[in-house]
Amino acid sequence: MIEFILCLITVLSAILALIQKDLLKAAILTGFSGGALAVLFQILLAPDVALTQAIVGAAIVPVFIALAVKKTQRVDN
């Protein structure tokens, strides 16, 4: 049952990240998706994959997306 809930959280947060207008919110939702996948991998007894997913999918990718959004914002003159 918990596996189904984690899969649902992963899919819903990924879909919400795709349709989100605010790119910073999309970055946060991407982190939710990565974090849910990391927990799911841990439950499925794959701790090495879970650790990698937690570091990359829940931490590094959202931070890089947020930094890219911040660096490329328009400045109105």
All heavy atoms as TSV, in Angstrom:
chain	resi	resn	atom	element	x	y	z
A	1	MET	N	N	0.818	-1.197	0.000
A	1	MET	CA	C	0.000	0.000	0.000
A	1	MET	C	C	0.864	1.264	0.000
A	1	MET	O	O	0.578	2.203	-0.728
A	1	MET	CB	C	-0.910	-0.028	1.228
A	1	MET	CG	C	-1.841	1.123	1.301
A	1	MET	SD	S	-3.027	1.038	-0.017
A	1	MET	CE	C	-3.969	2.467	0.283
A	2	ILE	N	N	1.927	1.278	0.812
A	2	ILE	CA	C	2.798	2.453	0.859
A	2	ILE	C	C	3.524	2.645	-0.468
A	2	ILE	O	O	3.785	3.781	-0.879
A	2	ILE	CB	C	3.786	2.370	2.054
A	2	ILE	CG1	C	4.543	3.689	2.241
A	2	ILE	CG2	C	4.769	1.241	1.870
A	2	ILE	CD1	C	3.701	4.756	2.853
A	3	GLU	N	N	3.829	1.552	-1.157
A	3	GLU	CA	C	4.474	1.659	-2.457
A	3	GLU	C	C	3.569	2.374	-3.452
A	3	GLU	O	O	4.024	3.212	-4.232
A	3	GLU	CB	C	4.857	0.280	-3.003
A	3	GLU	CG	C	5.938	-0.424	-2.232
A	3	GLU	CD	C	5.382	-1.296	-1.106
A	3	GLU	OE1	O	4.155	-1.275	-0.869
A	3	GLU	OE2	O	6.184	-1.979	-0.467
A	4	PHE	N	N	2.279	2.048	-3.408
A	4	PHE	CA	C	1.322	2.687	-4.306
A	4	PHE	C	C	1.227	4.180	-4.018
A	4	PHE	O	O	1.187	5.003	-4.937
A	4	PHE	CB	C	-0.054	2.028	-4.175
A	4	PHE	CG	C	-1.112	2.680	-5.011
A	4	PHE	CD1	C	-1.137	2.493	-6.380
A	4	PHE	CD2	C	-2.065	3.503	-4.430
A	4	PHE	CE1	C	-2.087	3.106	-7.164
A	4	PHE	CE2	C	-3.024	4.121	-5.196
A	4	PHE	CZ	C	-3.045	3.916	-6.577
A	5	ILE	N	N	1.205	4.545	-2.749
A	5	ILE	CA	C	1.119	5.960	-2.375
A	5	ILE	C	C	2.367	6.712	-2.838
A	5	ILE	O	O	2.279	7.824	-3.360
A	5	ILE	CB	C	0.908	6.093	-0.857
A	5	ILE	CG1	C	-0.461	5.528	-0.476
A	5	ILE	CG2	C	1.049	7.539	-0.401
A	5	ILE	CD1	C	-0.692	5.407	1.006
A	6	LEU	N	N	3.533	6.111	-2.676
A	6	LEU	CA	C	4.767	6.764	-3.128
A	6	LEU	C	C	4.805	6.904	-4.639
A	6	LEU	O	O	5.252	7.932	-5.166
A	6	LEU	CB	C	5.982	5.983	-2.630
A	6	LEU	CG	C	6.263	6.128	-1.144
A	6	LEU	CD1	C	7.323	5.133	-0.696
A	6	LEU	CD2	C	6.691	7.541	-0.820
A	7	CYS	N	N	4.333	5.894	-5.352
A	7	CYS	CA	C	4.254	5.993	-6.818
A	7	CYS	C	C	3.296	7.100	-7.223
A	7	CYS	O	O	3.564	7.862	-8.164
A	7	CYS	CB	C	3.815	4.667	-7.425
A	7	CYS	SG	S	5.059	3.381	-7.370
A	8	LEU	N	N	2.179	7.207	-6.521
A	8	LEU	CA	C	1.200	8.242	-6.808
A	8	LEU	C	C	1.780	9.637	-6.545
A	8	LEU	O	O	1.608	10.557	-7.361
A	8	LEU	CB	C	-0.046	8.017	-5.961
A	8	LEU	CG	C	-1.283	8.793	-6.332
A	8	LEU	CD1	C	-1.758	8.412	-7.718
A	8	LEU	CD2	C	-2.380	8.529	-5.328
A	9	ILE	N	N	2.506	9.794	-5.445
A	9	ILE	CA	C	3.147	11.069	-5.144
A	9	ILE	C	C	4.170	11.422	-6.216
A	9	ILE	O	O	4.249	12.573	-6.668
A	9	ILE	CB	C	3.806	11.027	-3.750
A	9	ILE	CG1	C	2.750	10.976	-2.666
A	9	ILE	CG2	C	4.739	12.222	-3.544
A	9	ILE	CD1	C	3.307	10.716	-1.284
A	10	THR	N	N	4.933	10.426	-6.648
A	10	THR	CA	C	5.945	10.661	-7.675
A	10	THR	C	C	5.322	11.130	-8.972
A	10	THR	O	O	5.746	12.124	-9.563
A	10	THR	CB	C	6.761	9.373	-7.913
A	10	THR	OG1	O	7.379	8.978	-6.694
A	10	THR	CG2	C	7.826	9.587	-8.971
A	11	VAL	N	N	4.296	10.428	-9.421
A	11	VAL	CA	C	3.659	10.767	-10.695
A	11	VAL	C	C	2.947	12.111	-10.615
A	11	VAL	O	O	3.074	12.954	-11.514
A	11	VAL	CB	C	2.698	9.639	-11.131
A	11	VAL	CG1	C	1.867	10.058	-12.313
A	11	VAL	CG2	C	3.474	8.374	-11.449
A	12	LEU	N	N	2.206	12.332	-9.533
A	12	LEU	CA	C	1.472	13.595	-9.407
A	12	LEU	C	C	2.408	14.798	-9.308
A	12	LEU	O	O	2.153	15.841	-9.926
A	12	LEU	CB	C	0.539	13.547	-8.206
A	12	LEU	CG	C	-0.700	12.682	-8.356
A	12	LEU	CD1	C	-1.512	12.681	-7.065
A	12	LEU	CD2	C	-1.551	13.158	-9.514
A	13	SER	N	N	3.481	14.668	-8.548
A	13	SER	CA	C	4.396	15.804	-8.439
A	13	SER	C	C	5.131	16.052	-9.757
A	13	SER	O	O	5.411	17.203	-10.101
A	13	SER	CB	C	5.386	15.604	-7.293
A	13	SER	OG	O	6.178	14.473	-7.519
A	14	ALA	N	N	5.407	15.008	-10.516
A	14	ALA	CA	C	6.039	15.196	-11.825
A	14	ALA	C	C	5.080	15.885	-12.795
A	14	ALA	O	O	5.481	16.789	-13.541
A	14	ALA	CB	C	6.491	13.855	-12.387
A	15	ILE	N	N	3.818	15.478	-12.784
A	15	ILE	CA	C	2.827	16.115	-13.661
A	15	ILE	C	C	2.617	17.569	-13.263
A	15	ILE	O	O	2.561	18.458	-14.116
A	15	ILE	CB	C	1.507	15.320	-13.648
A	15	ILE	CG1	C	1.697	13.983	-14.348
A	15	ILE	CG2	C	0.384	16.112	-14.310
A	15	ILE	CD1	C	0.532	13.036	-14.217
A	16	LEU	N	N	2.513	17.820	-11.958
A	16	LEU	CA	C	2.353	19.200	-11.495
A	16	LEU	C	C	3.566	20.060	-11.836
A	16	LEU	O	O	3.429	21.246	-12.148
A	16	LEU	CB	C	2.091	19.232	-9.995
A	16	LEU	CG	C	0.710	18.757	-9.548
A	16	LEU	CD1	C	0.640	18.672	-8.034
A	16	LEU	CD2	C	-0.366	19.672	-10.085
A	17	ALA	N	N	4.753	19.480	-11.792
A	17	ALA	CA	C	5.959	20.222	-12.162
A	17	ALA	C	C	5.938	20.584	-13.647
A	17	ALA	O	O	6.398	21.659	-14.037
A	17	ALA	CB	C	7.203	19.407	-11.837
A	18	LEU	N	N	5.377	19.699	-14.457
A	18	LEU	CA	C	5.319	19.979	-15.895
A	18	LEU	C	C	4.331	21.083	-16.236
A	18	LEU	O	O	4.575	21.860	-17.158
A	18	LEU	CB	C	4.939	18.708	-16.663
A	18	LEU	CG	C	6.025	17.653	-16.785
A	18	LEU	CD1	C	5.469	16.395	-17.415
A	18	LEU	CD2	C	7.173	18.187	-17.605
A	19	ILE	N	N	3.224	21.162	-15.524
A	19	ILE	CA	C	2.202	22.149	-15.874
A	19	ILE	C	C	2.320	23.436	-15.065
A	19	ILE	O	O	1.540	24.358	-15.278
A	19	ILE	CB	C	0.785	21.554	-15.710
A	19	ILE	CG1	C	0.502	21.171	-14.262
A	19	ILE	CG2	C	0.582	20.391	-16.638
A	19	ILE	CD1	C	-0.919	20.731	-14.019
A	20	GLN	N	N	3.297	23.519	-14.194
A	20	GLN	CA	C	3.469	24.677	-13.324
A	20	GLN	C	C	3.994	25.873	-14.119
A	20	GLN	O	O	4.917	25.743	-14.910
A	20	GLN	CB	C	4.447	24.332	-12.203
A	20	GLN	CG	C	4.521	25.311	-11.099
A	20	GLN	CD	C	3.216	25.455	-10.376
A	20	GLN	OE1	O	2.674	26.536	-10.375
A	20	GLN	NE2	N	2.721	24.412	-9.776
A	21	LYS	N	N	3.387	27.040	-13.916
A	21	LYS	CA	C	3.848	28.266	-14.586
A	21	LYS	C	C	5.085	28.847	-13.898
A	21	LYS	O	O	5.982	29.349	-14.566
A	21	LYS	CB	C	2.733	29.313	-14.575
A	21	LYS	CG	C	1.509	28.904	-15.320
A	21	LYS	CD	C	1.689	29.092	-16.787
A	21	LYS	CE	C	0.352	28.840	-17.469
A	21	LYS	NZ	N	0.514	28.401	-18.823
A	22	ASP	N	N	5.105	28.786	-12.578
A	22	ASP	CA	C	6.246	29.300	-11.819
A	22	ASP	C	C	7.351	28.255	-11.804
A	22	ASP	O	O	7.162	27.130	-11.316
A	22	ASP	CB	C	5.799	29.636	-10.395
A	22	ASP	CG	C	6.883	30.292	-9.577
A	22	ASP	OD1	O	7.932	30.635	-10.149
A	22	ASP	OD2	O	6.675	30.470	-8.368
A	23	LEU	N	N	8.498	28.615	-12.339
A	23	LEU	CA	C	9.579	27.644	-12.480
A	23	LEU	C	C	10.209	27.251	-11.145
A	23	LEU	O	O	10.712	26.133	-11.008
A	23	LEU	CB	C	10.641	28.189	-13.431
A	23	LEU	CG	C	10.164	28.373	-14.878
A	23	LEU	CD1	C	11.268	28.992	-15.715
A	23	LEU	CD2	C	9.724	27.053	-15.465
A	24	LEU	N	N	10.182	28.125	-10.159
A	24	LEU	CA	C	10.717	27.748	-8.850
A	24	LEU	C	C	9.819	26.708	-8.171
A	24	LEU	O	O	10.320	25.791	-7.520
A	24	LEU	CB	C	10.879	28.981	-7.964
A	24	LEU	CG	C	11.996	29.928	-8.381
A	24	LEU	CD1	C	12.019	31.159	-7.495
A	24	LEU	CD2	C	13.331	29.232	-8.352
A	25	LYS	N	N	8.512	26.848	-8.342
A	25	LYS	CA	C	7.602	25.829	-7.824
A	25	LYS	C	C	7.823	24.502	-8.547
A	25	LYS	O	O	7.749	23.439	-7.939
A	25	LYS	CB	C	6.153	26.270	-7.972
A	25	LYS	CG	C	5.765	27.386	-7.041
A	25	LYS	CD	C	4.324	27.771	-7.242
A	25	LYS	CE	C	3.953	28.968	-6.396
A	25	LYS	NZ	N	2.582	29.425	-6.655
A	26	ALA	N	N	8.110	24.570	-9.832
A	26	ALA	CA	C	8.399	23.355	-10.592
A	26	ALA	C	C	9.663	22.674	-10.071
A	26	ALA	O	O	9.730	21.442	-9.991
A	26	ALA	CB	C	8.537	23.674	-12.076
A	27	ALA	N	N	10.653	23.465	-9.689
A	27	ALA	CA	C	11.881	22.893	-9.132
A	27	ALA	C	C	11.598	22.198	-7.803
A	27	ALA	O	O	12.114	21.105	-7.545
A	27	ALA	CB	C	12.931	23.987	-8.945
A	28	ILE	N	N	10.765	22.797	-6.974
A	28	ILE	CA	C	10.410	22.186	-5.688
A	28	ILE	C	C	9.646	20.888	-5.914
A	28	ILE	O	O	9.903	19.872	-5.251
A	28	ILE	CB	C	9.602	23.177	-4.830
A	28	ILE	CG1	C	10.490	24.345	-4.415
A	28	ILE	CG2	C	9.015	22.489	-3.601
A	28	ILE	CD1	C	9.748	25.505	-3.802
A	29	LEU	N	N	8.716	20.897	-6.853
A	29	LEU	CA	C	7.954	19.679	-7.144
A	29	LEU	C	C	8.841	18.583	-7.719
A	29	LEU	O	O	8.608	17.392	-7.480
A	29	LEU	CB	C	6.805	20.004	-8.102
A	29	LEU	CG	C	5.662	20.790	-7.469
A	29	LEU	CD1	C	4.741	21.344	-8.539
A	29	LEU	CD2	C	4.898	19.923	-6.503
A	30	THR	N	N	9.865	18.975	-8.463
A	30	THR	CA	C	10.825	17.986	-8.955
A	30	THR	C	C	11.553	17.324	-7.786
A	30	THR	O	O	11.823	16.116	-7.808
A	30	THR	CB	C	11.836	18.657	-9.897
A	30	THR	OG1	O	11.133	19.279	-10.965
A	30	THR	CG2	C	12.804	17.662	-10.480
A	31	GLY	N	N	11.854	18.112	-6.770
A	31	GLY	CA	C	12.478	17.551	-5.567
A	31	GLY	C	C	11.562	16.584	-4.841
A	31	GLY	O	O	12.012	15.563	-4.320
A	32	PHE	N	N	10.259	16.889	-4.783
A	32	PHE	CA	C	9.303	15.961	-4.171
A	32	PHE	C	C	9.287	14.635	-4.913
A	32	PHE	O	O	9.257	13.566	-4.303
A	32	PHE	CB	C	7.891	16.550	-4.158
A	32	PHE	CG	C	7.666	17.589	-3.112
A	32	PHE	CD1	C	6.651	18.512	-3.265
A	32	PHE	CD2	C	8.446	17.674	-1.983
A	32	PHE	CE1	C	6.422	19.488	-2.304
A	32	PHE	CE2	C	8.233	18.635	-1.018
A	32	PHE	CZ	C	7.221	19.540	-1.192
A	33	SER	N	N	9.296	14.731	-6.223
A	33	SER	CA	C	9.284	13.515	-7.041
A	33	SER	C	C	10.536	12.676	-6.777
A	33	SER	O	O	10.454	11.456	-6.592
A	33	SER	CB	C	9.193	13.901	-8.517
A	33	SER	OG	O	9.163	12.768	-9.334
A	34	GLY	N	N	11.678	13.328	-6.745
A	34	GLY	CA	C	12.921	12.610	-6.477
A	34	GLY	C	C	12.980	12.030	-5.075
A	34	GLY	O	O	13.476	10.920	-4.866
A	35	GLY	N	N	12.453	12.774	-4.111
A	35	GLY	CA	C	12.436	12.267	-2.735
A	35	GLY	C	C	11.520	11.074	-2.559
A	35	GLY	O	O	11.864	10.107	-1.867
A	36	ALA	N	N	10.355	11.121	-3.194
A	36	ALA	CA	C	9.436	9.984	-3.120
A	36	ALA	C	C	10.032	8.749	-3.783
A	36	ALA	O	O	9.891	7.635	-3.287
A	36	ALA	CB	C	8.098	10.346	-3.762
A	37	LEU	N	N	10.725	8.955	-4.892
A	37	LEU	CA	C	11.391	7.823	-5.549
A	37	LEU	C	C	12.499	7.250	-4.668
A	37	LEU	O	O	12.678	6.028	-4.613
A	37	LEU	CB	C	11.989	8.261	-6.884
A	37	LEU	CG	C	11.123	8.073	-8.100
A	37	LEU	CD1	C	11.812	8.631	-9.331
A	37	LEU	CD2	C	10.760	6.635	-8.299
A	38	ALA	N	N	13.226	8.115	-3.981
A	38	ALA	CA	C	14.293	7.638	-3.096
A	38	ALA	C	C	13.720	6.782	-1.965
A	38	ALA	O	O	14.262	5.722	-1.642
A	38	ALA	CB	C	15.075	8.815	-2.528
A	39	VAL	N	N	12.629	7.225	-1.375
A	39	VAL	CA	C	11.985	6.441	-0.315
A	39	VAL	C	C	11.463	5.121	-0.876
A	39	VAL	O	O	11.592	4.068	-0.238
A	39	VAL	CB	C	10.855	7.252	0.347
A	39	VAL	CG1	C	10.077	6.398	1.328
A	39	VAL	CG2	C	11.422	8.476	1.035
A	40	LEU	N	N	10.900	5.159	-2.069
A	40	LEU	CA	C	10.399	3.935	-2.693
A	40	LEU	C	C	11.534	2.940	-2.942
A	40	LEU	O	O	11.382	1.746	-2.673
A	40	LEU	CB	C	9.694	4.267	-4.014
A	40	LEU	CG	C	9.099	3.089	-4.765
A	40	LEU	CD1	C	7.984	2.431	-3.958
A	40	LEU	CD2	C	8.588	3.532	-6.116
A	41	PHE	N	N	12.664	3.423	-3.413
A	41	PHE	CA	C	13.810	2.535	-3.623
A	41	PHE	C	C	14.297	1.936	-2.307
A	41	PHE	O	O	14.701	0.774	-2.249
A	41	PHE	CB	C	14.952	3.269	-4.320
A	41	PHE	CG	C	14.716	3.535	-5.781
A	41	PHE	CD1	C	15.111	4.728	-6.346
A	41	PHE	CD2	C	14.111	2.597	-6.592
A	41	PHE	CE1	C	14.909	4.984	-7.681
A	41	PHE	CE2	C	13.898	2.837	-7.928
A	41	PHE	CZ	C	14.293	4.032	-8.484
A	42	GLN	N	N	14.256	2.715	-1.237
A	42	GLN	CA	C	14.663	2.199	0.073
A	42	GLN	C	C	13.711	1.103	0.535
A	42	GLN	O	O	14.147	0.079	1.069
A	42	GLN	CB	C	14.720	3.339	1.092
A	42	GLN	CG	C	15.213	2.922	2.445
A	42	GLN	CD	C	16.655	2.452	2.435
A	42	GLN	OE1	O	17.485	2.997	1.719
A	42	GLN	NE2	N	16.952	1.449	3.234
A	43	ILE	N	N	12.423	1.309	0.332
A	43	ILE	CA	C	11.438	0.288	0.717
A	43	ILE	C	C	11.619	-0.981	-0.105
A	43	ILE	O	O	11.436	-2.090	0.395
A	43	ILE	CB	C	10.012	0.852	0.571
A	43	ILE	CG1	C	9.768	1.900	1.644
A	43	ILE	CG2	C	8.958	-0.246	0.649
A	43	ILE	CD1	C	8.475	2.655	1.493
A	44	LEU	N	N	12.005	-0.811	-1.368
A	44	LEU	CA	C	12.215	-1.967	-2.249
A	44	LEU	C	C	13.596	-2.606	-2.067
A	44	LEU	O	O	14.028	-3.393	-2.893
A	44	LEU	CB	C	12.026	-1.544	-3.703
A	44	LEU	CG	C	10.609	-1.119	-4.071
A	44	LEU	CD1	C	10.558	-0.591	-5.497
A	44	LEU	CD2	C	9.634	-2.265	-3.889
A	45	LEU	N	N	14.269	-2.245	-0.974
A	45	LEU	CA	C	15.551	-2.834	-0.570
A	45	LEU	C	C	16.672	-2.598	-1.585
A	45	LEU	O	O	17.458	-3.497	-1.891
A	45	LEU	CB	C	15.391	-4.335	-0.287
A	45	LEU	CG	C	14.383	-4.692	0.801
A	45	LEU	CD1	C	14.270	-6.202	0.946
A	45	LEU	CD2	C	14.766	-4.043	2.114
A	46	ALA	N	N	16.722	-1.376	-2.088
A	46	ALA	CA	C	17.817	-0.970	-2.955
A	46	ALA	C	C	18.449	0.298	-2.368
A	46	ALA	O	O	18.271	1.391	-2.879
A	46	ALA	CB	C	17.322	-0.716	-4.367
A	47	PRO	N	N	19.191	0.143	-1.255
A	47	PRO	CA	C	19.687	1.336	-0.554
A	47	PRO	C	C	20.707	2.141	-1.357
A	47	PRO	O	O	20.767	3.363	-1.217
A	47	PRO	CB	C	20.308	0.771	0.720
A	47	PRO	CG	C	20.610	-0.644	0.405
A	47	PRO	CD	C	19.577	-1.085	-0.586
A	48	ASP	N	N	21.490	1.482	-2.197
A	48	ASP	CA	C	22.466	2.228	-2.993
A	48	ASP	C	C	21.771	3.111	-4.025
A	48	ASP	O	O	22.141	4.271	-4.220
A	48	ASP	CB	C	23.451	1.276	-3.658
A	48	ASP	CG	C	22.763	0.164	-4.437
A	48	ASP	OD1	O	21.572	-0.108	-4.178
A	48	ASP	OD2	O	23.418	-0.455	-5.308
A	49	VAL	N	N	20.746	2.587	-4.654
A	49	VAL	CA	C	19.975	3.375	-5.619
A	49	VAL	C	C	19.205	4.478	-4.898
A	49	VAL	O	O	19.100	5.601	-5.394
A	49	VAL	CB	C	19.022	2.464	-6.419
A	49	VAL	CG1	C	18.217	3.257	-7.422
A	49	VAL	CG2	C	19.790	1.348	-7.110
A	50	ALA	N	N	18.689	4.169	-3.709
A	50	ALA	CA	C	17.946	5.159	-2.932
A	50	ALA	C	C	18.843	6.330	-2.540
A	50	ALA	O	O	18.422	7.489	-2.621
A	50	ALA	CB	C	17.352	4.504	-1.690
A	51	LEU	N	N	20.053	6.037	-2.124
A	51	LEU	CA	C	20.980	7.101	-1.741
A	51	LEU	C	C	21.333	7.979	-2.935
A	51	LEU	O	O	21.335	9.211	-2.836
A	51	LEU	CB	C	22.246	6.502	-1.127
A	51	LEU	CG	C	23.286	7.487	-0.625
A	51	LEU	CD1	C	22.719	8.344	0.485
A	51	LEU	CD2	C	24.519	6.747	-0.152
A	52	THR	N	N	21.608	7.351	-4.057
A	52	THR	CA	C	21.919	8.106	-5.271
A	52	THR	C	C	20.733	8.966	-5.699
A	52	THR	O	O	20.890	10.135	-6.056
A	52	THR	CB	C	22.317	7.156	-6.406
A	52	THR	OG1	O	23.416	6.357	-5.981
A	52	THR	CG2	C	22.694	7.918	-7.650
A	53	GLN	N	N	19.537	8.400	-5.650
A	53	GLN	CA	C	18.342	9.144	-6.029
A	53	GLN	C	C	18.087	10.303	-5.074
A	53	GLN	O	O	17.692	11.387	-5.496
A	53	GLN	CB	C	17.124	8.220	-6.068
A	53	GLN	CG	C	15.840	8.898	-6.441
A	53	GLN	CD	C	15.846	9.456	-7.856
A	53	GLN	OE1	O	16.468	8.897	-8.743
A	53	GLN	NE2	N	15.162	10.558	-8.043
A	54	ALA	N	N	18.325	10.084	-3.801
A	54	ALA	CA	C	18.120	11.152	-2.821
A	54	ALA	C	C	19.082	12.305	-3.061
A	54	ALA	O	O	18.699	13.474	-2.986
A	54	ALA	CB	C	18.276	10.600	-1.403
A	55	ILE	N	N	20.326	11.972	-3.356
A	55	ILE	CA	C	21.313	13.027	-3.569
A	55	ILE	C	C	21.064	13.755	-4.884
A	55	ILE	O	O	21.014	14.983	-4.927
A	55	ILE	CB	C	22.742	12.437	-3.541
A	55	ILE	CG1	C	23.064	11.938	-2.142
A	55	ILE	CG2	C	23.769	13.455	-4.004
A	55	ILE	CD1	C	24.335	11.117	-2.064
A	56	VAL	N	N	20.891	13.005	-5.946
A	56	VAL	CA	C	20.752	13.621	-7.265
A	56	VAL	C	C	19.332	14.129	-7.507
A	56	VAL	O	O	19.120	15.282	-7.853
A	56	VAL	CB	C	21.171	12.627	-8.373
A	56	VAL	CG1	C	20.912	13.211	-9.746
A	56	VAL	CG2	C	22.627	12.246	-8.226
A	57	GLY	N	N	18.341	13.251	-7.334
A	57	GLY	CA	C	16.979	13.595	-7.705
A	57	GLY	C	C	16.274	14.528	-6.754
A	57	GLY	O	O	15.435	15.325	-7.165
A	58	ALA	N	N	16.590	14.444	-5.481
A	58	ALA	CA	C	15.894	15.280	-4.498
A	58	ALA	C	C	16.692	16.494	-4.072
A	58	ALA	O	O	16.132	17.407	-3.471
A	58	ALA	CB	C	15.548	14.448	-3.265
A	59	ALA	N	N	17.986	16.536	-4.382
A	59	ALA	CA	C	18.796	17.660	-3.914
A	59	ALA	C	C	19.472	18.423	-5.055
A	59	ALA	O	O	19.257	19.629	-5.209
A	59	ALA	CB	C	19.845	17.171	-2.929
A	60	ILE	N	N	20.252	17.750	-5.855
A	60	ILE	CA	C	21.073	18.451	-6.842
A	60	ILE	C	C	20.248	19.004	-8.001
A	60	ILE	O	O	20.396	20.176	-8.367
A	60	ILE	CB	C	22.204	17.532	-7.345
A	60	ILE	CG1	C	23.166	17.239	-6.197
A	60	ILE	CG2	C	22.933	18.156	-8.515
A	60	ILE	CD1	C	24.264	16.278	-6.539
A	61	VAL	N	N	19.372	18.203	-8.582
A	61	VAL	CA	C	18.589	18.655	-9.742
A	61	VAL	C	C	17.691	19.850	-9.400
A	61	VAL	O	O	17.701	20.845	-10.131
A	61	VAL	CB	C	17.802	17.480	-10.363
A	61	VAL	CG1	C	16.823	17.969	-11.393
A	61	VAL	CG2	C	18.749	16.457	-10.969
A	62	PRO	N	N	16.912	19.803	-8.298
A	62	PRO	CA	C	16.111	20.996	-7.985
A	62	PRO	C	C	16.949	22.257	-7.724
A	62	PRO	O	O	16.551	23.350	-8.116
A	62	PRO	CB	C	15.331	20.600	-6.732
A	62	PRO	CG	C	15.293	19.130	-6.768
A	62	PRO	CD	C	16.567	18.701	-7.409
A	63	VAL	N	N	18.087	22.092	-7.099
A	63	VAL	CA	C	18.960	23.245	-6.848
A	63	VAL	C	C	19.486	23.804	-8.166
A	63	VAL	O	O	19.502	25.023	-8.373
A	63	VAL	CB	C	20.117	22.869	-5.899
A	63	VAL	CG1	C	21.175	23.957	-5.854
A	63	VAL	CG2	C	19.574	22.596	-4.511
A	64	PHE	N	N	19.894	22.936	-9.084
A	64	PHE	CA	C	20.377	23.410	-10.383
A	64	PHE	C	C	19.271	24.095	-11.173
A	64	PHE	O	O	19.515	25.104	-11.832
A	64	PHE	CB	C	20.972	22.264	-11.191
A	64	PHE	CG	C	22.370	21.879	-10.787
A	64	PHE	CD1	C	22.971	20.769	-11.331
A	64	PHE	CD2	C	23.090	22.613	-9.870
A	64	PHE	CE1	C	24.254	20.396	-10.978
A	64	PHE	CE2	C	24.366	22.259	-9.496
A	64	PHE	CZ	C	24.953	21.148	-10.063
A	65	ILE	N	N	18.060	23.563	-11.105
A	65	ILE	CA	C	16.940	24.204	-11.792
A	65	ILE	C	C	16.678	25.583	-11.190
A	65	ILE	O	O	16.500	26.565	-11.922
A	65	ILE	CB	C	15.674	23.324	-11.736
A	65	ILE	CG1	C	15.860	22.056	-12.563
A	65	ILE	CG2	C	14.462	24.093	-12.242
A	65	ILE	CD1	C	14.730	21.057	-12.403
A	66	ALA	N	N	16.665	25.673	-9.869
A	66	ALA	CA	C	16.425	26.958	-9.210
A	66	ALA	C	C	17.532	27.961	-9.536
A	66	ALA	O	O	17.252	29.145	-9.774
A	66	ALA	CB	C	16.304	26.755	-7.707
A	67	LEU	N	N	18.774	27.517	-9.562
A	67	LEU	CA	C	19.872	28.417	-9.909
A	67	LEU	C	C	19.780	28.884	-11.354
A	67	LEU	O	O	20.031	30.058	-11.657
A	67	LEU	CB	C	21.220	27.734	-9.670
A	67	LEU	CG	C	21.641	27.574	-8.222
A	67	LEU	CD1	C	22.916	26.748	-8.125
A	67	LEU	CD2	C	21.828	28.921	-7.564
A	68	ALA	N	N	19.399	27.988	-12.257
A	68	ALA	CA	C	19.243	28.369	-13.661
A	68	ALA	C	C	18.113	29.378	-13.832
A	68	ALA	O	O	18.231	30.335	-14.599
A	68	ALA	CB	C	18.979	27.130	-14.513
A	69	VAL	N	N	17.023	29.190	-13.101
A	69	VAL	CA	C	15.906	30.129	-13.172
A	69	VAL	C	C	16.337	31.492	-12.639
A	69	VAL	O	O	16.036	32.527	-13.236
A	69	VAL	CB	C	14.688	29.589	-12.383
A	69	VAL	CG1	C	13.638	30.658	-12.185
A	69	VAL	CG2	C	14.103	28.388	-13.090
A	70	LYS	N	N	17.071	31.490	-11.539
A	70	LYS	CA	C	17.507	32.758	-10.952
A	70	LYS	C	C	18.477	33.495	-11.873
A	70	LYS	O	O	18.411	34.716	-12.008
A	70	LYS	CB	C	18.164	32.500	-9.597
A	70	LYS	CG	C	18.543	33.759	-8.894
A	70	LYS	CD	C	19.102	33.517	-7.524
A	70	LYS	CE	C	19.508	34.861	-6.958
A	70	LYS	NZ	N	19.996	34.823	-5.638
A	71	LYS	N	N	19.362	32.751	-12.515
A	71	LYS	CA	C	20.356	33.379	-13.397
A	71	LYS	C	C	19.747	33.901	-14.691
A	71	LYS	O	O	20.319	34.784	-15.325
A	71	LYS	CB	C	21.458	32.373	-13.754
A	71	LYS	CG	C	22.332	31.982	-12.600
A	71	LYS	CD	C	23.353	33.049	-12.345
A	71	LYS	CE	C	24.325	32.560	-11.289
A	71	LYS	NZ	N	25.313	33.558	-10.969
A	72	THR	N	N	18.610	33.359	-15.117
A	72	THR	CA	C	18.050	33.723	-16.412
A	72	THR	C	C	16.783	34.560	-16.306
A	72	THR	O	O	16.058	34.691	-17.282
A	72	THR	CB	C	17.734	32.464	-17.231
A	72	THR	OG1	O	16.819	31.649	-16.525
A	72	THR	CG2	C	18.982	31.686	-17.539
A	73	GLN	N	N	16.506	35.137	-15.156
A	73	GLN	CA	C	15.319	35.966	-15.031
A	73	GLN	C	C	15.481	37.255	-15.823
A	73	GLN	O	O	16.583	37.808	-15.902
A	73	GLN	CB	C	15.022	36.297	-13.559
A	73	GLN	CG	C	14.447	35.142	-12.817
A	73	GLN	CD	C	14.092	35.523	-11.387
A	73	GLN	OE1	O	14.511	36.562	-10.898
A	73	GLN	NE2	N	13.338	34.669	-10.742
A	74	ARG	N	N	14.356	37.723	-16.379
A	74	ARG	CA	C	14.388	38.961	-17.159
A	74	ARG	C	C	14.456	40.158	-16.229
A	74	ARG	O	O	13.885	40.174	-15.162
A	74	ARG	CB	C	13.131	39.066	-18.008
A	74	ARG	CG	C	13.071	38.050	-19.068
A	74	ARG	CD	C	11.852	38.258	-19.904
A	74	ARG	NE	N	11.762	37.157	-20.848
A	74	ARG	CZ	C	11.086	37.203	-21.953
A	74	ARG	NH1	N	10.399	38.279	-22.247
A	74	ARG	NH2	N	11.062	36.185	-22.760
A	75	VAL	N	N	15.147	41.171	-16.697
A	75	VAL	CA	C	15.239	42.428	-15.966
A	75	VAL	C	C	14.561	43.480	-16.817
A	75	VAL	O	O	14.984	43.759	-17.940
A	75	VAL	CB	C	16.714	42.805	-15.683
A	75	VAL	CG1	C	16.801	44.142	-14.986
A	75	VAL	CG2	C	17.391	41.723	-14.891
A	76	ASP	N	N	13.503	44.067	-16.281
A	76	ASP	CA	C	12.790	45.123	-17.005
A	76	ASP	C	C	13.474	46.455	-16.766
A	76	ASP	O	O	13.728	46.860	-15.647
A	76	ASP	CB	C	11.328	45.206	-16.552
A	76	ASP	CG	C	10.557	43.942	-16.916
A	76	ASP	OD1	O	10.898	43.328	-17.942
A	76	ASP	OD2	O	9.620	43.587	-16.166
A	77	ASN	N	N	13.754	47.140	-17.864
A	77	ASN	CA	C	14.412	48.448	-17.756
A	77	ASN	C	C	13.415	49.558	-17.742
A	77	ASN	O	O	12.468	49.681	-18.279
A	77	ASN	CB	C	15.413	48.649	-18.892
A	77	ASN	CG	C	16.605	47.711	-18.742
A	77	ASN	OD1	O	16.972	47.369	-17.630
A	77	ASN	ND2	N	17.179	47.317	-19.834
